[in-house]
Amino acid sequence: MVDKKELEEAIKNSGKKRNYLAEKLNISSTSLYNKLNGITEFTAREMFILSDELDLSEQDSKKIFYL
């Protein structure tokens, strides 16, 4: 599971668009929407890429992705 509120806040604070993040994750915007809304889960690779793209600290990554 993902802390949707925290992830949404991190995306907002990064200033990056969802379409850009979906492209970086090599998934469709619809797939990103599904992952953000808990319909499907992020893979470990996607969590790593998002953490990097959103410049998340290790602590923030663990908090958001429940690692």
Buried (B, 14 or more C-beta within 10 A) or exposed (E): EBBEEBBBEBBEEBEBEEEEBBEBBEBEEEBBBBBBEEEEEBEEEBBEBBBEBBEBEEEBBEBBBEE
